[in-house]
Amino acid sequence: MKNQLAFGSLLFLSSCLVAPAALAQSSGAPAPAAPPSGAVVDPAPQQNVPEQEAPAEELEISAPGASDIGDIVVRGNIPSVVRATPQVVSVLSAADIARTGEGDIAGALQRVTGLSVVGNGFVYVRGLGDRYSLSLLNGLPLPSPEPLRRVVPLDIFPTNVIASSLVQKSFSANYPGEFGGGVINLTTRATPDETFFQIGASVGFDTVTTSELGYVHDGGSYDWTGFDSGERDVPQFVIRAGENQTPIESAQVAQLTNAETTLVQAQWHIPPNFSGEASFGTTVPMGGDAEFGIIAGAGISNSWRTRDAIQQVAIDDIATLGSDFRRVTTDHRALVNGLLGFGLEFGDHRIRATNLYIHDTLKQTRLGQGENENNNLLNVQNTNWFERQLYTGQLVGEFDFGEFDVDVRGAYANTQRSSPYERTFTYVYSSAVDDFVNGLGNNPSGATIVFSDLNEDVWAGGVDLAYEWLLDTPITFSAGYAYTDTARDSYRYEFDYAVEGGGGLGFLASQQRPDALISDTSIFQNDIILRPLSTSLGARSYDAMLRIHGAYVQAETELWDALRAQVGVRYESAEQQVRPSDNQPASLLENDYWLPASTITWNFMEDMQLRLHGSKTIARPQFRELAPQLYSDFDSSRTFYGNPFLVDTEIWNLEARYEWYFGNNERVLVAGFYKDIENPIETVTYFLPGSSGLQTNFTNAPRAELYGVEFELQKYVPLDFVGDFFASRRLLLIGNYTYSQSEVLTDGQVRDPITPANFVPASQVFASGLPLVGQSEHLVNVQVGIEDTDTLSQLTLLFNYASDRIVARGVQNGGGSLPPVTERPGLRLDLVARQGFEVLGGSFEIKFEARNLTGEDFEEFQDFGDAGRVETNTYRLGRVFSLGVSTTF
């Protein structure tokens, strides 16, 4: 209640204040990210553009993230778009992304203040999990190809298709209400100012993987592209058997692709990583002031990673292990992307069409050996193929009628995830034959196969209207409507191999390697069938939908010089359903919210200002969290199971930020923030008997609090005093630090994560004093570099540190609480060098990257204090070196 009163006072104060129109960027500032309507930024490849001081005159640009408020008028010399916007933002321009040398946008974003990347490309803002972040492409929503997420993993976005990225940490009413930690708005490259053609290629070397021993399986002849050649096509009889939960007879089992997706082979020299890309753009005059532009780009990359991991599971304490395994996994990742965009400009109006396609495939081969809870010595083999695909087509119109602006937008997006032929073979050591034997059809099951598929469609559209009332103190009124309709279909059919009529194989047959075990000869001789397992593991399939209607009104104005305010409110109603099969409980959430937001900016000195912000936002459960269906994560060797009784999370946000812009594109920023979170969704992990692994479920905690401070510094130091060679060079110093604390409060009742239909005291699920999942107390990013302001020449050292963070909390077990599963990201040091030169009229760039120079390992563990720790997933990470060259004509 106190927090709500404080917010209400802030909102009332801001509604009584009027502010000057937002300030905008100088010519040297990073290009702003696109607003929800998809404003165009300059996409032309630039080697290195020195910043110039903006003259004290009026300029007009589109406000990042808020095109509905109209144009921003620059009054005076404003050094940064970060200062120009009415909200708390961070911007990564194309130049910023290029300086980091990262190959995907997730890697580049982890350099932003308050951001960390957890898992495979999921961005956490200020310690809040990816569920509390909103990812947009040109201001429009995207579906996720991940079963466990509704947000898109950002590591599938290559940096070559992204022109800029905006991170807005304070909510404004023109954005969707699911805005707990912030919004990440990616802007694709738009139509260019001039014709260009660019090609590039790189090769990389990983000290742990490249030219070292790894494990592979054949698959198909096109696997290196990420596209299956037909070897993994799923026959219709498998789909029918999965739907009806009927066995598959031996004659049909023999029709499956067996040896190609089963036989694991040692490869003594894993190949190096490589990537290639090309892009083209041009603009054609159409007569009068009209111009038509086109931009196209494509890229492909292949990367390999071998992990030699220790994976242990504790039951009660460190002396009682549910499993203790060493697993060696080789991942072969192939990523293909394509971008095609068209733009038409006439007068002050602009129409833009964007098509983006990303195809991301992981081919995985894994061997493991260890003991289960019964002290049986096991040898386990996995072969997997995870194929993800994203397509989106967007059409945006921006029409400027002087004081009145109209922006309209619409998009269709589709994601797919196909995982056929997930195979697991388990061999148990037998002293009788002094060898490993396969208990086909027995317990533990000797061989299983899983077929899973996910398809999600998103239709989205909206309109924004803005009117600038030109009084002595201009007032900009804006209003808008947005609609999103998301539909998902997903199935997961699991079978185990068994002998018809029961029993097992003879000792001689059971010692065969996997491809011989399920060869046609063995299948017919032993009458091997496939038995459905899905019903014992929850729902075989589910379909889901989320339909959102949102509308807002917003105003930005000034009462006197140096004080401005943006005030708005959003109304959002949503219907969310998850309908599982197998008589599992369905989920239905129907809610509507009023979501106010207010930001006051006081420009109390020429180069300093203070912002105060308050808002209310929400976070909805993700489809997979609601679906009572089993999902296996092979990276962590954990299984996940949904909870159909989850409810929405509501968040009150307060923030204050001091900003000092002491030079051109130089600044010091200090912020404090506080969030009161009602019903946060947390993951809870426990040991699942008989599985040799951990299972993770979801439940709403009663309440949580998060607070912290951020510090950011950006400074350039001219080096002309050193000598002639350094006359045009300067030292770059960029640093940011985030300190945050959170706590899950344990008063009240919660749904039992193991048996969600029941309520239990929260103190039995959540240990007192533990932070939110994914929150690091300390985040540090430092960039130190030397760069030339006249030509492309950069040498940058990048430091990144994140303190320990919980990735899954331990549930109470037998009256005691297991320690949480903790990840230790540690300190990483990277080096990126870029050098440009010209040959035969073409501009060339050579880029050298050295990653993880500190040799930091991946550590995930449970800490039992003086007794030691259990390594849940710990392995070596290699130092990665790459060399690339690109040219622009």
Buried (B, 14 or more C-beta within 10 A) or exposed (E): EEBEEBBEEBBEBBEEBBBBBBBBBBEBBBBBBBBBBBBBBBBBBBBBBEBEEBEEEEBEBBBBBBBBBBBBBBBEBBBBBBBBBBBBBBBBBBBBBBBBBBBBBBBBBBBBBBBBBBBBBBBBBBBBBBBBBBBBBBBBBBBBBBBBBBBBBBBBBBBBBBBBBBBBBBBBBBBBBBBBBBBBBBBBBBBBEEBBBBBBBBBBBBBBBBEBBBBBBBBBEEBBBBBBEEBBEBBEBBBEBBBEBEBBBBEBBBEBBBBBBBBBEEBEEBBBBBBBBBBBBBBEEEEEEEBBBBBBBBBBBBBBBBBBBBBBBBBBBBEEBBBBBBBBBBBBBBBBBBBBBBBBBBEEBBBBBBBBBBBBBBBBBBBBBBBBBEEBBBBBBBBBBBBBBBBBBBBBBBBBEEEEBBBBBBBBBBBBBBBBBBBBBBBBBBEEEEEBBBBBBBEBBBBBBBBBBBBBBBBBBBBBBBBBEEEEBBBBBBBBEBBBBBBBBBBBBBBBBBBBEEEBBEEEBBBBBBBBBBBEEBBEEBBBBBBBBBBEBBBBBBBBBBBBBBBBBBBBBBEEEBBBBBBBBBBBEBBBBBBBBBEBBBBEBEBEBEBBBBBBBBBEEEBBBBBBBBBBBBBBBBBBBBBBBBBBBBBBBBBBBBBBBBBBBBBBBBBBBBBBBEBBBBBBBBBBBBBBBBBBBBBBBBBBEEBBBBBBBBBBBBBBBBBBBBBBBBBBEEBEEEEEEBBBBBBBBBBBBBBBBBBBBBEEEBBBBBEBEEEBEBBBBBBEEBBBBBBBBEBBBBBBBBBBBEBBBBBBBBBBBBBBBBBBBBBBEEEEBBBBBBBBBBEBBBBBBBBBEEEEEEBBBBBBBBBBBBBBBBBBBBBBEEEEBBBBBBBBBBBBBBBBEBBBE
